[in-house]
C-alpha cells in the first residue's frame, strides 16, 4: 500500500458481521400443532387434518424445509401431501384411516431430525351388516330354539361393533325379547326365542341401523298327543258295500298340529267288514287315509280302529236298512248272551232285506191262540215291519228237533201276504251244543227266514213251487234261479232250483236240496261249519216280495258239495231237525181283525 492511502479493513468488516449475531437458521425439531379426534371412524378421512411445523434453533417455524410424510401404522392412505413446509402450520394432506379398527400413525420427517408421529385410534363405523354362522335353525312348536340365533354386528368394513342396541322382531307367534345389546366383541345372541304353537315357518329379525339379518326356524310338530277321525266318520251304506268316502284319521301333537311320517294301522273292530289297506303313513297334515272300507253283511254296528303306538281312535259306520225286526222274548228267561245271538241274527237278515213294507194294524189280537206265544198280551198296535216271538223251551230232548218256526199272521194280498207276526222256538236241550260248535246263530237265522216266508207256505202262496210232493220238486222263482245262475249253477238250476225231497214234514218242500246245496243256509239239515246266506236265498226273498240287497249275500259255490261234511248231531238220514208250527196262518185285515189265508 502506498503511503498516504486509506482503505477499509476487510477483516474488520467480517468480524463486525460476526459480532452482530445474524447466524443462518437450520431445522432443529418437528412438532405437530393440531391432531384429529381420537374417535375417528375406521376407513374414513380424519375429521381434522393434523398440522405441523419445522422449527429452527430459535424455535421459529421454517418454510421451505424438505419433508417426507408417510403412513407407518394402520394401513390408511395419504393424498395431497406437501413436500416442503409452508409459512405457518403445514397440513399432512388428506389422511384416510385404515379400514380396521385400531391405531393409525403418520410420520413427518426431514433430513437430520427425528421423525415426528401423530396417532389416531379409530372406532367402528355405523352398523352395516350382521355376520351369522347359521340363519336356518331347527325347532319344535311351543319350545325354545336351541341353539338360538347368534350373529356379529359389523360396520361396512367388517369391524365388530360393541355395545350397540339391536331391535328384535318375530313372526309366526312365539316370544322373544324386543331388543338386545352386542357385547365387547360385537356378538349378539337370543337365547330365549320360543316358537309359536302352529307348525311351520317362524322368523326372528335383528335390526341395527342399516344392518339386518333374518333367522328362520321351521317349527316341527311336537310329540304325538292324540288321534281323531277328521272326515268320513258316521257314514252309512248297504251291507256288503263300500263306503262312498275315504275315512281320514289325524295324528296330532298337543297343539293339534298334524304329525307327518307316522305309520297308522287299521283293523276292523265290529260289523265283520273288510278294509283295503291295513296301514297308512301320515302325510304333511298328519292324516292317514283308510282307502276302502266295505261294510259287513249284517246290519250291525260297524267300526274300524286306527292305532299308532299307545294312541288309537275308532271310526263308525251304519248299515242302511228300512226293514225292522222286533224280537219279543217269551217263556223261560234267556241269558243276555242268548238274547244277543237273536239280535245278531235279526241284524244279519236286515242286511239283506232292506226295504220298508207297509205297516199293518193289529186290533186286540189274541197272540196265544193266533201264534201260540203263551203269556203274551193281546196285540193292539201298528206293526212295522215284523214281530217275532222267540223262546227257548223243552221240545224233545237232545239231538232231535232243534227248533220250530214260521209265520202266523200275514198282511193282505195287496202286500203280497208278507209276514206281520211269527214265532220261533228252540229246544233248550240243544242250545248249549249249538252254541259250543258255533251253529246257533246260523240256526236262528235259518228259522227266522222261515218266519219271513222262506219255505213251503210262502212259496206255495206265491206259486213258486213245481212238482210238490214229487222227487223232482223245484223252485221256479226268477230271482232265486238267477241267484243260482250268478253263482255258476246254470246247469244245476236250469229248470228250477232243486228243493228238498226228503225229511218229511217241515223239511221236504221247504228247503233247498241238501244233496245239491249241502252248505247253504236254507238246506233242510244243519251241519257244522259255515252256512252261506247265498244269492239263491236272497233271490227267493225278492221273489216273495221283499226289497233285498244282493251285496249282503255270502260267497257260495253250488258246485262244491263238500264245504260241510259233518252234520250237526246226527247223520243226514236220521230224520228232520226242525218242524213247522202247528197253527193256522191268518191274514190281518185293514181293520186289524183276522181272516183265513187263502192258498193258491
C-alpha positions as CSV (number, residue, x, y, z in Angstrom):
1,X,0.0,0.0,0.0
2,X,1.3,3.4,-0.8
3,X,1.8,5.8,2.0
4,X,-0.9,8.2,2.5
5,X,-3.7,6.0,1.0
6,X,-6.5,5.0,3.4
7,X,-8.6,1.6,2.8
8,X,-11.4,-0.1,4.8
9,X,-10.1,-3.1,6.7
10,X,-11.8,-6.2,5.2
11,X,-11.1,-8.3,8.3
12,X,-12.7,-5.8,10.5
13,X,-15.9,-5.9,8.4
14,X,-16.1,-9.7,8.7
15,X,-15.5,-9.5,12.4
16,X,-18.2,-6.9,12.7
17,X,-20.6,-9.2,10.9
18,X,-19.9,-12.0,13.4
19,X,-20.3,-9.7,16.3
20,X,-24.0,-8.7,15.4
21,X,-25.4,-12.4,15.8
22,X,-27.1,-13.0,12.4
23,X,-26.1,-16.7,12.0
24,X,-28.2,-18.7,9.4
25,X,-31.4,-20.8,10.6
26,X,-31.4,-24.5,10.5
27,X,-34.1,-27.2,11.3
28,X,-33.9,-28.4,14.8
29,X,-37.3,-30.0,15.5
30,X,-40.6,-31.2,14.1
31,X,-43.7,-30.5,16.1
32,X,-47.3,-31.3,15.5
33,X,-49.6,-28.3,16.1
34,X,-53.1,-30.0,15.7
35,X,-54.2,-33.6,15.6
36,X,-57.5,-35.3,14.8
37,X,-60.1,-36.5,17.2
38,X,-59.4,-39.8,18.9
39,X,-62.8,-41.4,17.9
40,X,-62.3,-41.1,14.1
41,X,-64.1,-43.8,12.2
42,X,-62.1,-46.6,10.6
43,X,-61.9,-46.3,6.9
44,X,-62.9,-42.7,6.9
45,X,-61.0,-39.4,6.4
46,X,-59.6,-38.0,9.6
47,X,-62.1,-35.2,10.7
48,X,-59.3,-32.7,11.2
49,X,-56.1,-33.0,9.1
50,X,-53.1,-32.9,11.5
51,X,-50.6,-29.9,11.0
52,X,-47.0,-29.5,12.0
53,X,-44.1,-27.0,11.9
54,X,-40.4,-27.5,11.5
55,X,-38.6,-25.2,14.0
56,X,-35.1,-23.7,13.8
57,X,-32.7,-23.3,16.6
58,X,-34.5,-20.3,17.8
59,X,-37.9,-22.0,17.9
60,X,-39.1,-20.3,14.8
61,X,-41.2,-22.1,12.1
62,X,-39.2,-22.6,9.0
63,X,-40.7,-22.5,5.5
64,X,-39.3,-24.5,2.5
65,X,-37.9,-27.3,4.6
66,X,-38.0,-30.6,2.5
67,X,-40.2,-33.1,4.3
68,X,-41.4,-36.7,3.9
69,X,-44.9,-37.6,5.2
70,X,-45.8,-41.4,5.4
71,X,-48.4,-43.8,6.9
72,X,-46.5,-46.0,9.3
73,X,-49.3,-47.9,11.0
74,X,-53.0,-48.7,10.5
75,X,-52.9,-49.2,6.7
76,X,-54.5,-45.9,5.8
77,X,-53.7,-43.7,2.8
78,X,-52.5,-40.0,2.3
79,X,-53.3,-37.8,-0.5
80,X,-52.3,-34.1,-1.3
81,X,-49.3,-34.4,1.0
82,X,-46.8,-31.5,0.8
83,X,-43.0,-32.0,0.1
84,X,-41.9,-28.8,1.8
85,X,-43.1,-26.8,4.7
86,X,-45.0,-23.6,4.3
87,X,-45.1,-20.5,6.4
88,X,-47.0,-21.4,9.5
89,X,-48.5,-24.8,10.2
90,X,-48.3,-27.3,7.4
91,X,-51.0,-29.9,6.8
92,X,-50.1,-33.5,6.3
93,X,-52.7,-33.7,3.5
94,X,-55.9,-35.8,3.3
95,X,-55.5,-38.8,5.7
96,X,-57.9,-41.7,5.2
97,X,-57.7,-44.1,8.1
98,X,-57.2,-47.8,7.7
99,X,-60.4,-50.0,7.4
100,X,-59.6,-52.0,10.5
101,X,-60.3,-50.6,14.0
102,X,-57.1,-49.7,15.9
103,X,-54.1,-47.5,15.9
104,X,-53.4,-45.3,12.8
105,X,-50.0,-43.5,12.7
106,X,-48.5,-40.9,10.3
107,X,-44.8,-39.8,10.4
108,X,-43.3,-36.5,9.3
109,X,-39.5,-36.5,8.7
110,X,-36.7,-34.3,7.3
111,X,-33.0,-34.9,7.0
112,X,-31.1,-34.9,10.2
113,X,-34.1,-34.8,12.5
114,X,-36.0,-37.4,14.4
115,X,-39.4,-38.0,12.7
116,X,-42.5,-36.8,14.4
117,X,-45.6,-39.0,14.5
118,X,-49.3,-38.5,15.0
119,X,-51.6,-41.3,16.2
120,X,-55.4,-41.7,15.9
121,X,-57.3,-44.6,17.5
122,X,-60.2,-45.5,15.1
123,X,-63.6,-46.8,16.1
124,X,-66.1,-48.9,14.1
125,X,-68.4,-47.2,11.7
126,X,-72.2,-47.3,11.6
127,X,-73.9,-50.7,11.6
128,X,-74.0,-52.1,8.1
129,X,-74.3,-55.9,8.4
130,X,-74.6,-59.0,10.6
131,X,-72.4,-62.0,10.2
132,X,-74.4,-65.1,11.2
133,X,-73.0,-68.6,11.0
134,X,-76.4,-70.2,10.6
135,X,-79.7,-68.5,9.8
136,X,-81.8,-71.7,9.3
137,X,-82.5,-73.2,12.7
138,X,-84.4,-76.3,13.9
139,X,-87.2,-76.0,16.3
140,X,-90.3,-77.6,17.8
141,X,-93.7,-75.8,18.3
142,X,-94.0,-74.1,21.6
143,X,-90.4,-74.7,22.5
144,X,-87.2,-72.7,22.8
145,X,-84.9,-72.7,19.7
146,X,-81.6,-74.2,20.7
147,X,-79.1,-73.1,19.9
148,X,-80.7,-69.7,19.4
149,X,-80.0,-67.1,16.8
150,X,-76.4,-65.7,17.0
151,X,-74.5,-63.1,14.9
152,X,-71.8,-60.5,15.0
153,X,-72.8,-56.8,14.2
154,X,-70.3,-55.2,11.8
155,X,-69.7,-51.9,10.0
156,X,-69.2,-51.8,6.3
157,X,-65.5,-52.7,6.7
158,X,-66.3,-55.8,8.8
159,X,-65.3,-54.3,12.1
160,X,-67.4,-55.7,15.0
161,X,-69.5,-53.1,16.8
162,X,-69.6,-53.5,20.6
163,X,-72.4,-52.1,22.9
164,X,-74.8,-51.5,20.1
165,X,-78.6,-51.6,20.6
166,X,-80.3,-54.1,18.3
167,X,-84.1,-54.3,17.7
168,X,-85.7,-57.8,17.6
169,X,-88.9,-58.8,15.8
170,X,-90.6,-62.1,15.3
171,X,-93.3,-63.7,13.1
172,X,-95.2,-67.0,13.5
173,X,-96.2,-66.5,17.1
174,X,-93.9,-67.3,20.0
175,X,-91.9,-65.0,22.2
176,X,-88.5,-63.2,22.1
177,X,-87.0,-60.1,23.7
178,X,-87.7,-56.9,21.7
179,X,-84.1,-55.6,22.0
180,X,-80.6,-56.8,22.8
181,X,-77.1,-55.3,23.1
182,X,-74.0,-56.5,21.4
183,X,-71.1,-57.5,23.7
184,X,-67.5,-56.2,23.6
185,X,-66.8,-58.2,20.5
186,X,-69.9,-57.2,18.7
187,X,-71.5,-60.6,19.3
188,X,-75.3,-60.9,19.8
189,X,-77.4,-63.9,20.7
190,X,-81.1,-64.6,21.6
191,X,-81.2,-67.5,24.0
192,X,-84.9,-67.3,24.8
193,X,-86.7,-67.4,21.5
194,X,-89.7,-69.7,21.8
195,X,-91.6,-70.7,18.7
196,X,-95.4,-70.4,18.2
197,X,-97.8,-73.3,18.6
198,X,-98.6,-73.7,14.9
199,X,-96.2,-75.8,12.9
200,X,-94.4,-74.1,10.0
201,X,-92.2,-71.1,9.5
202,X,-91.2,-68.8,12.3
203,X,-88.8,-65.9,11.8
204,X,-86.7,-63.6,14.1
205,X,-85.2,-60.4,12.6
206,X,-82.3,-58.4,14.2
207,X,-82.0,-54.8,13.1
208,X,-79.4,-52.1,13.9
209,X,-79.1,-49.1,11.6
210,X,-78.7,-50.4,8.1
211,X,-77.8,-53.9,9.4
212,X,-80.5,-56.6,9.2
213,X,-80.5,-60.4,9.5
214,X,-83.4,-62.8,9.5
215,X,-83.3,-66.2,11.1
216,X,-85.8,-68.9,10.1
217,X,-87.0,-71.8,12.2
218,X,-89.4,-74.3,10.7
219,X,-91.4,-75.3,13.8
220,X,-91.8,-79.1,13.7
221,X,-94.8,-80.7,15.4
222,X,-94.3,-81.9,19.0
223,X,-94.7,-85.4,20.2
224,X,-97.9,-87.2,19.3
225,X,-100.6,-86.3,21.8
226,X,-103.8,-87.8,20.3
227,X,-105.6,-89.3,17.3
228,X,-109.0,-88.5,15.9
229,X,-111.2,-89.1,12.9
230,X,-111.2,-85.9,10.8
231,X,-113.5,-87.0,8.0
232,X,-115.5,-90.0,6.8
233,X,-116.9,-90.9,10.2
234,X,-120.6,-92.0,10.7
235,X,-121.2,-92.8,7.0
236,X,-123.8,-95.3,6.0
237,X,-124.2,-97.7,3.2
238,X,-125.9,-101.0,2.4
239,X,-124.5,-104.1,4.0
240,X,-121.6,-105.6,2.0
241,X,-121.0,-102.4,0.1
242,X,-118.0,-99.9,0.3
243,X,-118.5,-96.5,1.9
244,X,-118.6,-93.6,-0.5
245,X,-115.8,-91.6,1.1
246,X,-112.4,-92.3,2.5
247,X,-112.0,-92.3,6.3
248,X,-109.3,-90.0,7.4
249,X,-107.5,-90.2,10.7
250,X,-105.3,-87.4,12.1
251,X,-102.3,-87.9,14.3
252,X,-101.6,-84.6,16.2
253,X,-99.4,-83.1,18.8
254,X,-100.5,-81.2,21.9
255,X,-101.3,-78.1,19.8
256,X,-103.3,-80.0,17.2
257,X,-100.6,-79.9,14.6
258,X,-100.5,-82.9,12.3
259,X,-97.5,-85.1,12.7
260,X,-96.1,-86.4,9.5
261,X,-94.5,-89.8,8.8
262,X,-96.2,-91.9,11.4
263,X,-97.4,-95.4,10.4
264,X,-101.1,-95.9,11.4
265,X,-102.5,-99.4,11.4
266,X,-106.2,-100.2,10.8
267,X,-108.3,-103.1,12.0
268,X,-112.0,-103.9,11.8
269,X,-113.4,-103.9,15.3
270,X,-117.0,-104.8,14.7
271,X,-119.5,-105.5,12.0
272,X,-117.4,-108.0,10.1
273,X,-116.5,-105.7,7.2
274,X,-113.2,-105.5,5.3
275,X,-110.6,-102.8,4.6
276,X,-108.4,-102.5,1.6
277,X,-105.3,-101.2,3.5
278,X,-104.1,-102.3,6.9
279,X,-101.8,-99.4,7.4
280,X,-101.0,-95.9,6.1
281,X,-98.4,-93.3,6.7
282,X,-99.5,-89.8,7.8
283,X,-99.0,-87.0,5.3
284,X,-97.8,-83.4,5.9
285,X,-101.1,-82.7,7.7
286,X,-100.7,-85.7,9.9
287,X,-103.5,-87.6,8.1
288,X,-103.6,-91.3,7.4
289,X,-106.2,-92.4,4.9
290,X,-108.2,-95.6,5.1
291,X,-108.8,-96.0,1.4
292,X,-111.5,-98.7,1.2
293,X,-113.9,-99.9,3.9
294,X,-116.6,-102.3,2.8
295,X,-119.2,-102.8,5.4
296,X,-120.1,-106.2,6.8
297,X,-123.1,-108.2,5.6
298,X,-125.0,-107.6,8.8
299,X,-127.0,-104.5,9.8
300,X,-125.0,-104.4,13.0
301,X,-122.7,-101.5,14.3
302,X,-119.6,-101.2,12.1
303,X,-116.3,-99.9,13.4
304,X,-112.7,-99.6,12.3
305,X,-109.9,-98.8,14.8
306,X,-106.8,-96.8,13.8
307,X,-103.8,-97.1,16.1
308,X,-100.3,-95.6,16.4
309,X,-98.2,-96.6,19.4
310,X,-100.3,-96.1,22.5
311,X,-102.8,-93.9,20.7
312,X,-106.0,-95.1,18.9
313,X,-109.4,-93.9,17.8
314,X,-112.4,-95.5,16.2
315,X,-114.5,-94.6,13.2
316,X,-118.0,-95.9,13.0
317,X,-120.5,-96.6,10.2
318,X,-124.0,-97.8,10.0
319,X,-125.8,-100.2,7.6
320,X,-128.8,-98.9,5.8
321,X,-131.9,-101.0,6.1
322,X,-135.5,-99.9,6.1
323,X,-136.7,-103.3,7.4
324,X,-137.3,-103.7,11.1
325,X,-137.4,-107.0,13.1
326,X,-139.0,-106.7,16.5
327,X,-137.9,-109.7,18.6
328,X,-140.1,-110.2,21.6
329,X,-138.9,-112.9,24.1
330,X,-141.4,-115.0,26.0
331,X,-141.3,-118.1,28.1
332,X,-138.4,-119.1,30.3
333,X,-135.9,-116.3,30.8
334,X,-132.9,-116.2,28.4
335,X,-129.4,-115.1,29.3
336,X,-128.1,-111.8,27.9
337,X,-125.7,-113.8,25.7
338,X,-128.6,-115.8,24.2
339,X,-130.7,-112.7,23.6
340,X,-127.6,-111.1,21.8
341,X,-127.5,-114.0,19.4
342,X,-131.1,-113.5,18.4
343,X,-130.4,-109.8,17.9
344,X,-127.4,-110.6,15.8
345,X,-129.4,-113.0,13.7
346,X,-132.0,-110.3,13.1
347,X,-129.3,-107.9,12.1
348,X,-127.9,-110.4,9.6
349,X,-131.3,-110.6,7.9
350,X,-131.7,-106.8,8.0
351,X,-128.5,-106.6,6.0
352,X,-130.2,-108.5,3.2
353,X,-133.9,-107.3,3.5
354,X,-133.6,-103.6,3.3
355,X,-137.0,-102.2,2.1
356,X,-139.6,-101.0,4.4
357,X,-143.0,-102.6,4.0
358,X,-146.4,-101.2,4.6
359,X,-147.4,-101.1,8.3
360,X,-150.4,-103.2,9.3
361,X,-152.9,-102.8,12.1
362,X,-153.5,-105.4,14.8
363,X,-156.6,-104.9,16.9
364,X,-156.9,-106.9,20.1
365,X,-155.3,-110.0,18.6
366,X,-155.0,-112.9,20.9
367,X,-151.4,-113.9,20.4
368,X,-151.8,-117.1,22.3
369,X,-154.4,-118.5,20.0
370,X,-153.1,-116.9,16.8
371,X,-149.4,-117.7,17.3
372,X,-149.1,-120.0,20.3
373,X,-147.0,-117.5,22.2
374,X,-148.1,-118.1,25.7
375,X,-148.1,-115.5,28.4
376,X,-148.2,-112.6,25.8
377,X,-150.6,-109.8,26.0
378,X,-153.0,-109.2,23.0
379,X,-151.7,-107.1,20.1
380,X,-153.1,-103.6,19.8
381,X,-150.6,-101.7,17.6
382,X,-149.4,-100.8,14.2
383,X,-146.8,-103.4,13.2
384,X,-143.6,-102.3,11.4
385,X,-142.4,-104.5,9.8
386,X,-142.5,-107.8,11.6
387,X,-142.8,-109.0,15.2
388,X,-141.2,-112.3,16.0
389,X,-141.9,-114.0,19.3
390,X,-138.9,-116.1,20.4
391,X,-138.4,-118.6,23.2
392,X,-136.2,-121.4,24.4
393,X,-138.2,-124.3,25.7
394,X,-138.0,-128.1,26.1
395,X,-139.1,-129.8,22.8
396,X,-137.9,-133.4,22.5
397,X,-134.6,-133.8,24.3
398,X,-131.0,-133.6,22.8
399,X,-130.2,-134.2,19.2
400,X,-133.6,-134.4,17.6
401,X,-135.8,-131.4,16.8
402,X,-133.6,-128.3,17.3
403,X,-136.3,-125.7,16.6
404,X,-139.6,-124.8,15.1
405,X,-140.6,-121.6,13.5
406,X,-142.9,-120.0,11.0
407,X,-145.3,-117.1,10.2
408,X,-148.6,-116.9,11.9
409,X,-150.1,-113.5,10.9
410,X,-149.8,-112.2,7.4
411,X,-150.5,-108.9,5.6
412,X,-153.2,-108.8,2.9
413,X,-152.8,-109.9,-0.7
414,X,-152.1,-106.2,-1.7
415,X,-149.0,-106.5,0.4
416,X,-148.2,-109.9,-1.0
417,X,-149.1,-111.6,2.3
418,X,-145.7,-110.6,3.8
419,X,-145.4,-111.8,7.4
420,X,-146.6,-109.4,10.1
421,X,-146.1,-111.8,13.1
422,X,-144.2,-115.0,13.6
423,X,-143.0,-117.4,16.2
424,X,-139.7,-119.3,16.7
425,X,-138.8,-121.7,19.5
426,X,-135.6,-123.7,20.2
427,X,-135.0,-126.8,22.2
428,X,-133.4,-126.0,25.5
429,X,-131.6,-129.3,25.4
430,X,-129.7,-128.4,22.2
431,X,-128.9,-124.8,22.8
432,X,-125.6,-125.4,24.6
433,X,-124.3,-127.8,21.9
434,X,-125.2,-125.4,19.1
435,X,-123.5,-122.6,21.0
436,X,-120.4,-124.7,21.5
437,X,-120.0,-125.8,17.9
438,X,-120.8,-122.3,16.5
439,X,-124.0,-123.2,14.7
440,X,-126.5,-121.5,17.0
441,X,-126.7,-118.1,15.2
442,X,-127.0,-119.8,11.8
443,X,-129.8,-122.0,13.1
444,X,-131.6,-118.9,14.4
445,X,-131.2,-117.1,11.1
446,X,-132.5,-120.2,9.3
447,X,-135.6,-120.3,11.5
448,X,-136.1,-116.5,11.3
449,X,-136.1,-116.7,7.5
450,X,-138.8,-119.3,7.7
451,X,-140.8,-116.7,9.7
452,X,-140.2,-114.2,6.8
453,X,-141.5,-116.7,4.3
454,X,-138.7,-118.9,3.0
455,X,-140.4,-122.3,2.8
456,X,-143.5,-124.1,1.5
457,X,-146.2,-121.8,2.8
458,X,-145.0,-118.7,1.1
459,X,-143.5,-120.5,-1.9
460,X,-146.9,-122.1,-2.4
461,X,-148.9,-118.9,-1.9
462,X,-146.8,-117.2,-4.5
463,X,-146.8,-120.1,-7.0
464,X,-143.0,-120.6,-6.7
465,X,-143.0,-124.4,-6.4
466,X,-143.4,-127.1,-9.1
467,X,-143.8,-130.8,-8.6
468,X,-144.6,-130.6,-5.0
469,X,-144.6,-134.0,-3.2
470,X,-142.6,-135.4,-6.1
471,X,-138.8,-136.3,-6.2
472,X,-138.4,-133.5,-8.8
473,X,-139.9,-130.8,-6.6
474,X,-138.3,-127.5,-7.6
475,X,-138.3,-123.7,-7.1
476,X,-139.1,-121.6,-10.1
477,X,-138.9,-118.0,-8.8
478,X,-137.0,-115.8,-11.2
479,X,-134.7,-114.2,-8.7
480,X,-133.9,-117.4,-6.8
481,X,-132.9,-119.1,-10.1
482,X,-130.9,-116.0,-11.1
483,X,-129.0,-116.2,-7.9
484,X,-128.2,-119.8,-8.6
485,X,-127.1,-118.8,-12.2
486,X,-124.9,-116.0,-10.8
487,X,-123.1,-118.5,-8.6
488,X,-122.2,-120.7,-11.5
489,X,-125.2,-123.0,-11.2
490,X,-126.7,-122.6,-14.6
491,X,-126.8,-126.4,-15.2
492,X,-127.9,-127.2,-11.6
493,X,-130.8,-124.7,-11.8
494,X,-131.5,-124.8,-15.5
495,X,-135.2,-125.8,-15.0
496,X,-135.7,-125.0,-11.3
497,X,-133.7,-124.7,-8.1
498,X,-133.7,-128.2,-6.6
499,X,-135.9,-128.3,-3.4
500,X,-135.5,-130.9,-0.7
501,X,-137.5,-134.1,-1.4
502,X,-136.7,-136.0,1.8
503,X,-137.1,-135.5,5.5
504,X,-140.8,-135.4,5.9
505,X,-143.0,-132.6,7.0
506,X,-141.0,-129.4,8.0
507,X,-138.1,-130.4,5.7
508,X,-139.4,-131.6,2.3
509,X,-140.7,-128.9,0.0
510,X,-139.5,-126.1,2.3
511,X,-135.7,-126.1,1.8
512,X,-133.0,-126.2,-0.8
513,X,-132.0,-129.7,-1.6
514,X,-129.2,-130.9,0.8
515,X,-127.7,-133.3,-1.7
516,X,-127.1,-130.3,-4.1
517,X,-126.6,-127.4,-1.8
518,X,-125.1,-129.1,1.3
519,X,-123.6,-126.0,2.9
520,X,-126.2,-123.4,2.0
521,X,-128.0,-121.8,5.0
522,X,-131.5,-122.8,3.9
523,X,-130.9,-126.5,3.2
524,X,-133.0,-128.9,5.2
525,X,-130.3,-130.2,7.5
526,X,-127.9,-128.3,9.8
527,X,-124.2,-129.1,9.5
528,X,-121.2,-127.9,11.5
529,X,-119.3,-125.2,9.6
530,X,-120.1,-122.2,7.6
531,X,-123.7,-121.8,6.3
532,X,-123.6,-119.3,3.5
533,X,-126.6,-116.9,3.1
534,X,-126.3,-117.2,-0.7
535,X,-127.7,-115.3,-3.6
536,X,-130.2,-118.2,-4.1
537,X,-131.9,-117.4,-0.7
538,X,-131.6,-113.7,-1.3
539,X,-133.2,-114.1,-4.6
540,X,-136.1,-116.1,-3.1
541,X,-136.7,-113.3,-0.6
542,X,-137.0,-110.9,-3.6
543,X,-139.4,-113.3,-5.3
544,X,-141.6,-113.4,-2.2
545,X,-141.9,-109.6,-2.3
546,X,-139.1,-108.1,-0.2
547,X,-136.7,-105.4,-1.3
548,X,-133.3,-107.0,-1.0
549,X,-129.6,-106.1,-1.1
550,X,-127.7,-108.7,-3.1
551,X,-124.4,-107.3,-1.9
552,X,-125.1,-108.7,1.5
553,X,-125.1,-112.3,0.2
554,X,-122.3,-114.7,1.3
555,X,-120.0,-116.1,-1.3
556,X,-121.0,-119.7,-2.3
557,X,-120.2,-122.2,-5.0
558,X,-123.1,-124.6,-5.6
559,X,-120.7,-126.9,-7.4
560,X,-118.8,-127.6,-4.2
561,X,-120.8,-130.1,-2.3
562,X,-118.3,-130.7,0.5
563,X,-118.0,-127.4,2.3
564,X,-119.6,-129.1,5.4
565,X,-119.0,-132.8,5.8
566,X,-120.0,-133.2,9.4
567,X,-123.7,-132.9,10.2
568,X,-125.0,-131.4,13.4
569,X,-125.6,-134.1,16.0
570,X,-126.9,-136.8,13.5
571,X,-126.2,-138.3,10.1
572,X,-128.3,-136.9,7.2
573,X,-130.7,-139.8,7.0
574,X,-131.6,-139.8,10.7
575,X,-134.6,-137.5,10.3
576,X,-135.6,-133.9,10.4
577,X,-134.2,-131.4,12.9
578,X,-137.0,-128.8,12.7
579,X,-140.7,-128.7,12.3
580,X,-143.4,-126.2,11.3
581,X,-145.7,-124.5,13.7
582,X,-148.9,-126.2,14.5
583,X,-151.1,-123.1,13.7
584,X,-153.4,-122.0,11.1
585,X,-152.0,-118.9,9.2
586,X,-154.3,-115.9,9.2
587,X,-154.4,-112.5,7.4
588,X,-154.7,-109.2,9.2
589,X,-157.5,-107.2,7.5
590,X,-157.2,-103.4,7.2
591,X,-159.4,-103.1,10.3
592,X,-156.9,-105.1,12.3
593,X,-159.1,-108.2,12.5
594,X,-158.2,-111.7,11.2
595,X,-159.3,-113.8,8.3
596,X,-158.1,-117.1,6.9
597,X,-155.1,-117.2,4.5
598,X,-156.3,-118.3,1.0
599,X,-153.6,-120.5,-0.5
600,X,-153.2,-120.9,-4.3
